[in-house]
């Protein structure tokens, strides 16, 4: 445990360190020192996964006492074990174990290998798929029906009472049919998804953005994130994955910075550019003993090598007065598509063309307006967007 003691010496304020050692994190450290709790991932996995446990695990990894690992994958494994432990029928448990082994876990590992990594929301999505499969098998078992003789009417009756789980149960039934465990003619249709179009009013959005740009009493990272959500409709998940390499300097206008979000650079307003410059120079991990470490992320989390969780950023934005990141983004998008063509927005903000086009139609436009806009504006805009 000596490397952990050296790491804790980096606290800027000794009183903060004393406070941490009196709290659950310090209690866990004492249990490890006395031998009551083993210093291993397995021992920590057996505890309730509180913030103190997760924080101590991160410190032990940074101190090189524990090996680094993909935490969301480990949490998914714990979720799977918990769900399978609630299945009493051996045959159903075997089917679900095969579903996890040959369908869910390969998806998790595939996403973990991507640049963005395996996120908390992706883990929750896979967990809900397994939960829906467990409930469907339990429903069949309670009625004395086996999966191989499943009929469409039985599935339809189950969906009537489990409509929110339709999208999660459908992949299981497709997998079961492909594996020869369920009839091929039984299916669950795709559910129609409609996006949340609740918007934040332009007045509230603009006034709050001006406040964030000018109020130096607020946290710098929260101000930059809030402005990017309010003015450019960025998602919290997208923001927390931004690194210093995504920040660009304008070649012709000193002091103007931009972000590489899509195919074309997005040049920011002067006041927001100044805030972003300060953030690049002063960003630090949230954990007190790690604030001396360099981090590539614009919005680092507790650890220098990890970004802030998007849920954490959303909670911080709510404290600033943004009721919902989604409603603020919707208001920004509705305003942007009224002044900039949807295709240009897609290239600047790094979203799919279908998403930008949908917002264009939501604003009352259509694709033919692009030709008209190009005929009206024959020049190319060269300044900051």
MARSEDREN-420477 format. One record per residue (C-alpha): residue number from 1; y, x, z; residue in three letters. Coordinates in Angstrom, 3 decimals. Example, Ala and Ser with C-alpha at 12.3 -4.5 7.8 and 13.67 -1.06 7.14 Angstrom:
! residues 2
(1,(-4.500,12.300,7.800),'ala')
(2,(-1.060,13.670,7.140),'ser')
END
This chain:
! residues 385
(1,(0.000,0.000,0.000),'unk')
(2,(2.322,3.036,0.078),'unk')
(3,(3.584,2.496,-3.516),'unk')
(4,(4.590,-1.049,-2.532),'unk')
(5,(6.617,0.309,0.396),'unk')
(6,(8.424,2.686,-1.978),'unk')
(7,(9.191,-0.229,-4.304),'unk')
(8,(10.604,-2.361,-1.484),'unk')
(9,(12.955,0.488,-0.533),'unk')
(10,(14.979,-0.368,-3.636),'unk')
(11,(16.438,-3.484,-2.020),'unk')
(12,(20.242,-3.202,-2.187),'unk')
(13,(20.686,-5.068,1.080),'unk')
(14,(18.407,-4.160,4.022),'unk')
(15,(18.988,-7.581,5.553),'unk')
(16,(17.571,-9.196,2.414),'unk')
(17,(14.468,-7.062,2.776),'unk')
(18,(14.103,-8.044,6.453),'unk')
(19,(14.459,-11.698,5.458),'unk')
(20,(11.764,-11.313,2.765),'unk')
(21,(9.365,-9.662,5.210),'unk')
(22,(9.791,-12.548,7.666),'unk')
(23,(8.967,-15.109,4.994),'unk')
(24,(5.589,-15.951,3.352),'unk')
(25,(5.746,-12.874,1.106),'unk')
(26,(5.983,-10.563,4.104),'unk')
(27,(3.219,-12.458,5.878),'unk')
(28,(0.914,-11.878,2.905),'unk')
(29,(1.756,-8.164,2.974),'unk')
(30,(0.875,-7.966,6.679),'unk')
(31,(-2.446,-9.693,6.016),'unk')
(32,(-3.215,-7.080,3.350),'unk')
(33,(-2.220,-4.202,5.590),'unk')
(34,(-4.466,-5.430,8.412),'unk')
(35,(-7.372,-6.034,6.035),'unk')
(36,(-7.436,-9.794,6.561),'unk')
(37,(-6.600,-10.324,2.879),'unk')
(38,(-8.064,-8.094,0.176),'unk')
(39,(-5.567,-6.453,-2.158),'unk')
(40,(-6.998,-7.808,-5.425),'unk')
(41,(-6.316,-10.408,-8.096),'unk')
(42,(-9.398,-12.325,-7.001),'unk')
(43,(-8.211,-12.604,-3.398),'unk')
(44,(-4.789,-13.817,-4.522),'unk')
(45,(-6.406,-16.292,-6.936),'unk')
(46,(-8.165,-17.976,-4.028),'unk')
(47,(-4.822,-18.771,-2.374),'unk')
(48,(-2.570,-21.655,-3.275),'unk')
(49,(-0.433,-20.382,-6.147),'unk')
(50,(2.979,-20.535,-4.496),'unk')
(51,(6.084,-18.621,-5.558),'unk')
(52,(5.436,-16.092,-2.761),'unk')
(53,(1.925,-15.371,-4.057),'unk')
(54,(3.120,-14.990,-7.642),'unk')
(55,(6.012,-12.758,-6.589),'unk')
(56,(3.793,-10.487,-4.489),'unk')
(57,(1.300,-10.231,-7.336),'unk')
(58,(4.095,-9.089,-9.636),'unk')
(59,(5.232,-6.464,-7.114),'unk')
(60,(1.684,-5.134,-6.727),'unk')
(61,(1.326,-4.855,-10.501),'unk')
(62,(4.647,-3.020,-10.824),'unk')
(63,(3.621,-0.677,-8.010),'unk')
(64,(0.441,0.011,-10.028),'unk')
(65,(-1.741,-1.172,-7.161),'unk')
(66,(-3.163,-4.004,-9.289),'unk')
(67,(-3.948,-3.945,-13.000),'unk')
(68,(-1.615,-6.024,-15.214),'unk')
(69,(-3.089,-9.142,-16.758),'unk')
(70,(-2.089,-12.307,-18.628),'unk')
(71,(-1.227,-14.638,-15.756),'unk')
(72,(-1.159,-17.884,-17.719),'unk')
(73,(-4.667,-17.193,-19.038),'unk')
(74,(-5.835,-16.558,-15.484),'unk')
(75,(-4.210,-19.805,-14.350),'unk')
(76,(-5.944,-21.656,-17.184),'unk')
(77,(-9.262,-20.279,-15.966),'unk')
(78,(-8.498,-21.616,-12.485),'unk')
(79,(-7.557,-24.998,-13.946),'unk')
(80,(-10.824,-25.119,-15.890),'unk')
(81,(-12.895,-24.288,-12.821),'unk')
(82,(-11.094,-26.969,-10.812),'unk')
(83,(-11.641,-29.653,-13.454),'unk')
(84,(-15.276,-28.770,-14.062),'unk')
(85,(-15.865,-28.827,-10.317),'unk')
(86,(-14.938,-32.533,-10.318),'unk')
(87,(-17.683,-33.373,-12.862),'unk')
(88,(-20.905,-34.424,-11.116),'unk')
(89,(-23.088,-35.142,-14.161),'unk')
(90,(-24.742,-31.878,-15.391),'unk')
(91,(-24.883,-32.994,-19.011),'unk')
(92,(-21.188,-33.864,-19.101),'unk')
(93,(-20.342,-30.570,-17.411),'unk')
(94,(-22.324,-28.701,-20.074),'unk')
(95,(-20.463,-30.478,-22.881),'unk')
(96,(-17.084,-29.755,-21.296),'unk')
(97,(-18.021,-26.116,-20.676),'unk')
(98,(-18.916,-25.750,-24.357),'unk')
(99,(-15.622,-27.420,-25.320),'unk')
(100,(-13.741,-24.903,-23.183),'unk')
(101,(-15.725,-21.909,-24.414),'unk')
(102,(-15.617,-22.637,-28.136),'unk')
(103,(-12.358,-24.548,-28.593),'unk')
(104,(-9.794,-24.317,-25.793),'unk')
(105,(-10.157,-20.674,-24.743),'unk')
(106,(-10.023,-19.321,-28.344),'unk')
(107,(-6.753,-21.244,-28.796),'unk')
(108,(-5.385,-19.762,-25.577),'unk')
(109,(-6.321,-16.194,-26.533),'unk')
(110,(-4.922,-16.647,-30.032),'unk')
(111,(-1.559,-17.744,-28.651),'unk')
(112,(-1.594,-14.973,-26.037),'unk')
(113,(-1.763,-12.424,-28.871),'unk')
(114,(1.390,-13.792,-30.482),'unk')
(115,(4.779,-12.226,-29.789),'unk')
(116,(5.910,-15.128,-27.601),'unk')
(117,(2.722,-14.955,-25.504),'unk')
(118,(0.781,-17.760,-23.864),'unk')
(119,(3.325,-19.966,-22.112),'unk')
(120,(3.127,-22.335,-19.180),'unk')
(121,(3.619,-25.339,-21.485),'unk')
(122,(0.793,-24.275,-23.783),'unk')
(123,(-1.472,-23.878,-20.755),'unk')
(124,(-0.554,-27.342,-19.519),'unk')
(125,(-1.233,-28.765,-22.982),'unk')
(126,(-4.750,-27.306,-23.011),'unk')
(127,(-5.366,-28.485,-19.460),'unk')
(128,(-4.462,-32.037,-20.454),'unk')
(129,(-6.885,-31.834,-23.374),'unk')
(130,(-9.701,-30.946,-20.988),'unk')
(131,(-8.655,-33.648,-18.524),'unk')
(132,(-8.677,-36.289,-21.294),'unk')
(133,(-12.144,-35.169,-22.378),'unk')
(134,(-13.370,-35.386,-18.779),'unk')
(135,(-12.009,-38.902,-18.366),'unk')
(136,(-13.533,-40.069,-21.657),'unk')
(137,(-16.967,-38.718,-20.748),'unk')
(138,(-16.693,-40.272,-17.293),'unk')
(139,(-15.853,-43.625,-18.865),'unk')
(140,(-18.909,-43.416,-21.117),'unk')
(141,(-21.149,-42.347,-18.231),'unk')
(142,(-20.012,-45.294,-16.082),'unk')
(143,(-21.094,-47.678,-18.845),'unk')
(144,(-24.393,-45.996,-19.565),'unk')
(145,(-23.314,-44.763,-23.016),'unk')
(146,(-24.117,-41.258,-24.205),'unk')
(147,(-21.787,-39.290,-26.448),'unk')
(148,(-24.221,-39.175,-29.389),'unk')
(149,(-24.325,-42.989,-29.707),'unk')
(150,(-20.608,-43.538,-29.191),'unk')
(151,(-19.109,-46.416,-31.198),'unk')
(152,(-15.595,-46.982,-32.457),'unk')
(153,(-15.144,-50.148,-30.396),'unk')
(154,(-15.900,-48.261,-27.161),'unk')
(155,(-13.319,-45.598,-28.022),'unk')
(156,(-10.728,-48.219,-28.928),'unk')
(157,(-11.215,-50.045,-25.619),'unk')
(158,(-10.798,-46.765,-23.727),'unk')
(159,(-7.586,-46.018,-25.625),'unk')
(160,(-6.092,-49.365,-24.621),'unk')
(161,(-6.023,-48.225,-20.997),'unk')
(162,(-5.371,-44.541,-21.762),'unk')
(163,(-2.748,-44.664,-24.494),'unk')
(164,(-0.785,-41.612,-23.177),'unk')
(165,(-3.965,-39.509,-23.494),'unk')
(166,(-4.588,-40.396,-27.135),'unk')
(167,(-3.203,-37.146,-28.524),'unk')
(168,(-5.163,-35.093,-25.969),'unk')
(169,(-8.523,-36.860,-26.445),'unk')
(170,(-8.452,-36.704,-30.242),'unk')
(171,(-9.161,-32.905,-30.487),'unk')
(172,(-12.188,-33.306,-28.202),'unk')
(173,(-13.700,-36.059,-30.328),'unk')
(174,(-13.100,-34.044,-33.506),'unk')
(175,(-14.759,-31.002,-31.938),'unk')
(176,(-17.698,-33.097,-30.687),'unk')
(177,(-18.241,-34.594,-34.142),'unk')
(178,(-18.035,-31.171,-35.796),'unk')
(179,(-20.546,-29.786,-33.279),'unk')
(180,(-22.984,-32.643,-33.876),'unk')
(181,(-22.504,-34.092,-30.382),'unk')
(182,(-20.758,-37.308,-31.480),'unk')
(183,(-21.004,-39.553,-34.565),'unk')
(184,(-18.839,-38.348,-37.429),'unk')
(185,(-17.520,-41.833,-38.240),'unk')
(186,(-15.951,-42.352,-34.790),'unk')
(187,(-12.368,-41.146,-34.642),'unk')
(188,(-9.098,-41.337,-32.734),'unk')
(189,(-6.043,-41.715,-34.924),'unk')
(190,(-2.943,-39.593,-34.595),'unk')
(191,(-0.260,-41.177,-32.457),'unk')
(192,(3.211,-41.594,-33.882),'unk')
(193,(5.680,-39.271,-32.170),'unk')
(194,(9.338,-40.080,-31.983),'unk')
(195,(11.794,-37.490,-30.756),'unk')
(196,(14.146,-38.131,-27.874),'unk')
(197,(17.519,-38.866,-29.458),'unk')
(198,(19.504,-39.352,-26.245),'unk')
(199,(22.664,-37.292,-26.595),'unk')
(200,(25.336,-35.815,-24.365),'unk')
(201,(28.805,-37.061,-25.315),'unk')
(202,(31.000,-34.669,-27.273),'unk')
(203,(33.758,-34.886,-24.666),'unk')
(204,(31.523,-33.901,-21.761),'unk')
(205,(29.767,-31.248,-23.819),'unk')
(206,(32.926,-29.522,-25.092),'unk')
(207,(34.727,-29.636,-21.729),'unk')
(208,(31.713,-28.176,-19.930),'unk')
(209,(31.391,-25.442,-22.569),'unk')
(210,(35.058,-24.492,-22.060),'unk')
(211,(34.487,-24.389,-18.294),'unk')
(212,(31.511,-22.083,-18.691),'unk')
(213,(33.490,-19.769,-20.951),'unk')
(214,(36.374,-19.437,-18.490),'unk')
(215,(34.998,-19.854,-14.942),'unk')
(216,(34.198,-16.376,-13.600),'unk')
(217,(32.809,-17.746,-10.338),'unk')
(218,(29.605,-18.855,-12.067),'unk')
(219,(26.633,-16.594,-12.777),'unk')
(220,(27.111,-14.731,-16.051),'unk')
(221,(23.622,-15.388,-17.414),'unk')
(222,(23.940,-19.127,-16.690),'unk')
(223,(27.303,-19.246,-18.471),'unk')
(224,(25.949,-17.603,-21.632),'unk')
(225,(22.815,-19.742,-21.680),'unk')
(226,(24.793,-22.927,-21.083),'unk')
(227,(27.202,-22.144,-23.920),'unk')
(228,(24.369,-21.457,-26.341),'unk')
(229,(22.753,-24.774,-25.431),'unk')
(230,(25.971,-26.795,-25.507),'unk')
(231,(27.516,-25.237,-28.616),'unk')
(232,(24.548,-24.226,-30.761),'unk')
(233,(21.743,-26.525,-29.622),'unk')
(234,(19.371,-23.736,-28.555),'unk')
(235,(16.270,-24.499,-26.513),'unk')
(236,(15.707,-22.840,-23.148),'unk')
(237,(12.352,-21.501,-24.340),'unk')
(238,(14.078,-19.800,-27.279),'unk')
(239,(16.813,-18.324,-25.096),'unk')
(240,(14.569,-16.735,-22.472),'unk')
(241,(12.685,-14.858,-25.195),'unk')
(242,(15.826,-13.240,-26.625),'unk')
(243,(16.075,-9.464,-26.234),'unk')
(244,(18.909,-6.982,-26.627),'unk')
(245,(17.597,-6.182,-30.111),'unk')
(246,(18.484,-9.746,-31.162),'unk')
(247,(22.195,-9.093,-30.479),'unk')
(248,(24.223,-8.006,-33.527),'unk')
(249,(27.719,-6.557,-33.893),'unk')
(250,(29.887,-7.979,-36.660),'unk')
(251,(30.518,-5.268,-39.303),'unk')
(252,(34.083,-6.383,-40.097),'unk')
(253,(35.438,-8.030,-36.938),'unk')
(254,(35.495,-5.873,-33.777),'unk')
(255,(34.411,-7.634,-30.617),'unk')
(256,(32.478,-10.348,-32.419),'unk')
(257,(28.779,-10.463,-31.602),'unk')
(258,(25.990,-12.460,-33.154),'unk')
(259,(22.382,-13.416,-32.558),'unk')
(260,(19.422,-13.055,-34.852),'unk')
(261,(17.887,-16.505,-34.485),'unk')
(262,(16.915,-17.272,-38.063),'unk')
(263,(17.139,-15.765,-41.510),'unk')
(264,(20.935,-15.353,-41.324),'unk')
(265,(22.898,-13.958,-38.341),'unk')
(266,(24.737,-16.462,-36.161),'unk')
(267,(28.193,-15.058,-35.338),'unk')
(268,(29.584,-16.364,-32.055),'unk')
(269,(33.065,-17.380,-30.988),'unk')
(270,(35.256,-14.606,-29.481),'unk')
(271,(35.087,-15.775,-25.857),'unk')
(272,(31.341,-16.284,-26.011),'unk')
(273,(30.980,-12.898,-27.706),'unk')
(274,(32.799,-11.266,-24.778),'unk')
(275,(30.481,-12.993,-22.296),'unk')
(276,(27.435,-11.920,-24.269),'unk')
(277,(28.662,-8.307,-24.317),'unk')
(278,(28.966,-8.349,-20.521),'unk')
(279,(25.489,-9.847,-20.233),'unk')
(280,(23.983,-7.114,-22.423),'unk')
(281,(25.575,-4.444,-20.243),'unk')
(282,(24.803,-5.999,-16.832),'unk')
(283,(21.503,-7.892,-17.155),'unk')
(284,(19.076,-7.189,-14.320),'unk')
(285,(15.740,-8.620,-13.104),'unk')
(286,(16.034,-11.375,-10.502),'unk')
(287,(13.825,-9.656,-7.919),'unk')
(288,(15.943,-7.594,-5.518),'unk')
(289,(13.695,-4.492,-5.446),'unk')
(290,(13.578,-4.353,-9.261),'unk')
(291,(17.257,-4.653,-10.152),'unk')
(292,(17.501,-0.929,-10.838),'unk')
(293,(14.939,-1.201,-13.657),'unk')
(294,(15.925,-1.609,-17.288),'unk')
(295,(14.797,-4.770,-19.068),'unk')
(296,(14.783,-5.689,-22.764),'unk')
(297,(15.401,-9.398,-22.121),'unk')
(298,(18.810,-11.045,-22.080),'unk')
(299,(17.525,-13.440,-19.415),'unk')
(300,(14.984,-11.445,-17.388),'unk')
(301,(12.790,-13.034,-14.755),'unk')
(302,(11.680,-11.637,-11.441),'unk')
(303,(10.048,-8.694,-13.182),'unk')
(304,(11.724,-6.349,-15.647),'unk')
(305,(8.925,-6.769,-18.203),'unk')
(306,(8.957,-10.579,-18.103),'unk')
(307,(11.590,-13.102,-19.212),'unk')
(308,(12.831,-15.902,-17.025),'unk')
(309,(10.677,-19.029,-17.165),'unk')
(310,(12.253,-21.718,-19.324),'unk')
(311,(11.775,-24.255,-16.512),'unk')
(312,(13.792,-21.951,-14.218),'unk')
(313,(16.600,-21.733,-16.756),'unk')
(314,(16.644,-25.516,-17.161),'unk')
(315,(16.959,-25.927,-13.388),'unk')
(316,(19.862,-23.457,-13.316),'unk')
(317,(21.616,-25.325,-16.138),'unk')
(318,(21.252,-28.627,-14.284),'unk')
(319,(23.122,-27.069,-11.361),'unk')
(320,(25.970,-26.274,-13.765),'unk')
(321,(26.325,-29.940,-14.721),'unk')
(322,(24.106,-30.115,-17.806),'unk')
(323,(22.007,-33.217,-17.028),'unk')
(324,(19.297,-32.278,-19.510),'unk')
(325,(18.944,-29.377,-21.915),'unk')
(326,(17.476,-31.779,-24.479),'unk')
(327,(20.403,-34.221,-24.381),'unk')
(328,(22.878,-31.328,-24.605),'unk')
(329,(20.985,-29.879,-27.583),'unk')
(330,(20.889,-33.278,-29.268),'unk')
(331,(24.634,-33.656,-28.886),'unk')
(332,(25.219,-30.180,-30.314),'unk')
(333,(22.928,-30.800,-33.285),'unk')
(334,(24.543,-34.126,-34.098),'unk')
(335,(27.936,-32.427,-34.102),'unk')
(336,(26.796,-29.403,-36.123),'unk')
(337,(25.150,-31.352,-38.954),'unk')
(338,(28.416,-33.223,-39.406),'unk')
(339,(30.274,-30.025,-40.329),'unk')
(340,(27.639,-27.603,-41.690),'unk')
(341,(24.903,-28.404,-44.173),'unk')
(342,(21.445,-28.790,-42.659),'unk')
(343,(19.892,-26.012,-44.768),'unk')
(344,(22.522,-23.530,-43.626),'unk')
(345,(21.954,-24.600,-40.023),'unk')
(346,(18.211,-24.093,-40.386),'unk')
(347,(18.780,-20.529,-41.583),'unk')
(348,(21.378,-19.769,-38.897),'unk')
(349,(19.619,-21.313,-35.895),'unk')
(350,(16.047,-20.494,-36.863),'unk')
(351,(14.601,-24.004,-36.931),'unk')
(352,(12.333,-25.667,-39.451),'unk')
(353,(13.955,-27.247,-42.493),'unk')
(354,(12.341,-30.574,-41.593),'unk')
(355,(14.013,-30.536,-38.168),'unk')
(356,(17.452,-29.786,-39.576),'unk')
(357,(16.999,-32.372,-42.348),'unk')
(358,(15.937,-35.008,-39.805),'unk')
(359,(19.136,-34.436,-37.825),'unk')
(360,(21.124,-34.614,-41.064),'unk')
(361,(19.630,-38.034,-41.770),'unk')
(362,(20.201,-39.063,-38.158),'unk')
(363,(23.888,-38.318,-38.736),'unk')
(364,(23.916,-40.586,-41.787),'unk')
(365,(23.575,-37.928,-44.507),'unk')
(366,(21.017,-37.252,-47.200),'unk')
(367,(19.808,-34.305,-49.255),'unk')
(368,(22.058,-35.125,-52.210),'unk')
(369,(25.125,-34.368,-50.098),'unk')
(370,(24.334,-30.645,-50.390),'unk')
(371,(25.353,-30.602,-54.068),'unk')
(372,(28.513,-32.509,-53.300),'unk')
(373,(29.434,-30.173,-50.469),'unk')
(374,(28.954,-27.116,-52.691),'unk')
(375,(31.166,-28.645,-55.392),'unk')
(376,(33.885,-29.446,-52.862),'unk')
(377,(33.719,-26.018,-51.182),'unk')
(378,(33.351,-23.411,-53.882),'unk')
(379,(34.108,-20.468,-51.601),'unk')
(380,(31.796,-18.738,-49.136),'unk')
(381,(32.761,-18.593,-45.463),'unk')
(382,(32.810,-14.982,-44.265),'unk')
(383,(34.126,-15.270,-40.694),'unk')
(384,(32.283,-16.173,-37.513),'unk')
(385,(30.454,-19.493,-37.762),'unk')
END
